[in-house]
């Protein structure tokens, strides 16, 4: 039953019962009836009061019969308030835990960002080192290419020197002496002349 229908029913029932109580009290007063040895006027007041109490009791009973929320609220209000206090305390604790979790999450995100930045720096350093290594490898290859003709030339010179050292002095090729300023060939000097000089 909806709330508006319950309110309308209570209003109608209260009006009917109050009208019946008023008429009953009027008839008792006119008939000069007496209850429990009371005067007729007091008896009419008692009947009117009982009628009002009956209206309240019927209204409350009808509401309790129809509305489960009202029954729960009326008879279990203390338990509900205790559970509400516990729930609020648990909610505050949960909010505190949530704030701590958010702070830890923020710290973790910051650490993750720093770790990613460090990883990126390490990757950049690795790429730079690989580029330097490739450049060094290319330089080594170029130097080896330059060294090979030099080694071959050295080998030829060593072979030539060895061949010349094995030849007798008389068979050695004569040196081409440059001409003097006068145009005559230079005079060959013996060892004594060189010593005297």
Order of alpha helices (4+ residues) and beta strands (2+ residues): alpha-alpha-alpha-alpha-alpha
